[in-house]
Amino acid sequence: MDQLRDGISAAPRFTLMGRAVQLLETMSLMMKRTLIATGAVLALAAPALAQTPASTGMTLEQFQAKNGDKMFARLDTNKDGKISSDEFSAMRRQNAEVDAKADKAGKRGQRMFARFDADKDGALSRTEANAVMAMRFKRMDANNDGVLTLEELSAKGGGPKVGI
């Protein structure tokens, strides 16, 4: 056998180097497969990762659904499915008794009702009331993201502003 200077014959050295090369090629192949698998997982997960976290709050539709029934139950005293001018005025008078500006509240209530009564039939339908709630929702949605958070619901006057 051919002796090299470190005392190891040439034939075993090439076998040892061959195994080392084979091991490196195997490890390289495993790394490539791992990177490809990782890339595939990330590609599939990207849409889920890109989504914004679920917002905690109330959308306009939820706001209208939740508060519309409450408002009608409270204001539609004769239960005919509409809020008449008299029913609206009764609510405003009740609020005016608590309000320090009671004289202005009655006239303001009539102007508000006239503005809210879009079809001018003398009563607020559920559709018209939803439009009123949409205006209120927009005013309360401070950051204009289409969702009312708990902070936005309780921002003005310390309590939630719901209904009319």
C-alpha positions as CSV (number, residue, x, y, z in Angstrom):
1,M,0.0,0.0,0.0
2,D,1.0,3.5,-0.6
3,Q,2.0,5.2,2.6
4,L,1.5,8.9,3.1
5,R,3.4,11.1,5.5
6,D,0.9,10.7,8.4
7,G,1.0,7.0,8.3
8,I,-2.4,6.3,6.8
9,S,-2.5,4.5,3.6
10,A,-4.1,6.3,0.6
11,A,-6.9,3.8,0.0
12,P,-8.6,4.1,3.5
13,R,-8.2,7.9,3.3
14,F,-10.2,8.1,0.1
15,T,-12.8,5.8,1.6
16,L,-13.0,8.0,4.7
17,M,-13.2,11.1,2.5
18,G,-15.9,9.4,0.4
19,R,-18.0,8.8,3.5
20,A,-17.5,12.3,4.6
21,V,-18.7,13.7,1.3
22,Q,-21.6,11.3,1.2
23,L,-22.6,12.4,4.7
24,L,-22.4,16.1,3.7
25,E,-24.5,15.4,0.6
26,T,-27.1,13.6,2.7
27,M,-27.2,16.5,5.2
28,S,-27.4,19.0,2.4
29,L,-30.4,17.1,0.9
30,M,-32.1,17.0,4.3
31,M,-31.6,20.7,4.8
32,K,-33.1,21.4,1.3
33,R,-36.1,19.3,2.1
34,T,-36.5,21.0,5.5
35,L,-36.3,24.4,3.8
36,I,-38.8,23.4,1.1
37,A,-41.2,22.1,3.7
38,T,-40.8,25.2,5.9
39,G,-41.5,27.4,2.8
40,A,-44.6,25.4,1.9
41,V,-45.9,25.7,5.5
42,L,-45.3,29.5,5.5
43,A,-46.9,29.9,2.1
44,L,-50.0,28.1,3.4
45,A,-50.0,30.0,6.7
46,A,-49.3,33.5,5.2
47,P,-53.0,34.4,4.7
48,A,-53.8,33.4,8.2
49,L,-50.8,35.4,9.5
50,A,-51.7,38.4,7.5
51,Q,-55.2,38.7,8.9
52,T,-55.7,41.3,11.5
53,P,-56.7,40.0,14.9
54,A,-60.5,39.7,15.4
55,S,-61.8,43.0,16.6
56,T,-63.5,43.2,19.9
57,G,-66.4,45.5,19.6
58,M,-69.8,46.0,17.9
59,T,-70.4,46.6,14.2
60,L,-73.2,48.9,12.9
61,E,-75.4,45.9,12.2
62,Q,-74.9,44.5,15.7
63,F,-75.5,48.0,17.2
64,Q,-78.7,48.4,15.3
65,A,-80.0,44.8,16.1
66,K,-79.2,45.1,19.8
67,N,-80.4,48.7,20.3
68,G,-83.3,48.8,17.8
69,D,-85.5,46.4,19.9
70,K,-84.7,48.2,23.1
71,M,-85.5,51.5,21.5
72,F,-88.8,50.3,20.1
73,A,-89.8,48.6,23.4
74,R,-89.1,51.9,25.2
75,L,-90.6,54.4,22.8
76,D,-93.3,52.6,20.9
77,T,-95.8,52.7,23.9
78,N,-98.8,51.6,21.8
79,K,-96.9,48.8,20.2
80,D,-97.9,49.5,16.6
81,G,-94.4,49.1,15.2
82,K,-93.8,52.8,14.8
83,I,-92.8,55.7,17.0
84,S,-95.3,58.5,16.6
85,S,-94.5,62.1,17.1
86,D,-96.4,62.0,20.4
87,E,-94.4,59.0,21.6
88,F,-91.2,60.7,20.6
89,S,-92.2,63.9,22.3
90,A,-93.1,62.0,25.5
91,M,-89.6,60.6,25.6
92,R,-88.1,64.1,25.0
93,R,-90.3,65.6,27.7
94,Q,-89.2,63.0,30.2
95,N,-85.6,63.7,29.3
96,A,-86.3,67.5,29.5
97,E,-87.4,67.2,33.1
98,V,-83.9,66.0,33.9
99,D,-82.3,68.4,31.5
100,A,-81.3,71.8,32.8
101,K,-82.3,73.4,29.5
102,A,-85.8,72.1,29.6
103,D,-87.3,75.0,27.6
104,K,-85.1,74.3,24.6
105,A,-85.6,70.5,24.8
106,G,-89.2,70.5,23.5
107,K,-88.5,72.6,20.4
108,R,-85.3,70.7,19.8
109,G,-87.2,67.4,20.0
110,Q,-89.7,68.5,17.4
111,R,-86.9,69.5,15.0
112,M,-85.1,66.2,15.6
113,F,-88.2,64.2,14.9
114,A,-88.9,66.1,11.7
115,R,-85.3,65.4,10.6
116,F,-85.5,61.7,11.5
117,D,-88.9,61.2,9.8
118,A,-87.5,60.8,6.3
119,D,-90.8,59.9,4.6
120,K,-92.7,62.6,6.5
121,D,-95.5,60.3,7.5
122,G,-95.6,61.5,11.1
123,A,-93.9,58.3,12.5
124,L,-90.5,56.7,12.7
125,S,-90.4,53.3,11.1
126,R,-87.7,50.8,12.0
127,T,-85.8,51.7,8.9
128,E,-85.8,55.4,9.9
129,A,-84.8,54.5,13.4
130,N,-81.9,52.4,12.0
131,A,-80.8,55.4,10.1
132,V,-80.8,57.4,13.3
133,M,-78.7,54.7,15.0
134,A,-76.3,54.7,12.1
135,M,-75.8,58.4,12.6
136,R,-75.2,57.9,16.3
137,F,-72.9,54.9,15.6
138,K,-70.8,57.1,13.2
139,R,-70.5,59.8,15.8
140,M,-69.5,57.4,18.5
141,D,-66.9,55.5,16.3
142,A,-64.0,57.8,17.1
143,N,-61.4,56.1,15.0
144,N,-63.8,55.4,12.0
145,D,-62.9,51.7,11.9
146,G,-66.6,50.5,11.7
147,V,-66.4,48.9,15.1
148,L,-67.5,50.4,18.5
149,T,-65.1,49.3,21.2
150,L,-66.1,49.4,24.9
151,E,-64.0,52.6,25.2
152,E,-65.9,54.3,22.4
153,L,-69.3,53.1,23.8
154,S,-68.6,54.7,27.2
155,A,-66.6,57.7,26.0
156,K,-69.2,60.5,26.2
157,G,-70.7,61.2,29.5
158,G,-69.4,58.1,31.1
159,G,-72.1,55.8,29.8
160,P,-73.0,54.1,26.6
161,K,-74.9,56.2,24.1
162,V,-77.6,53.8,22.6
163,G,-80.9,54.3,20.9
164,I,-82.2,57.8,20.2
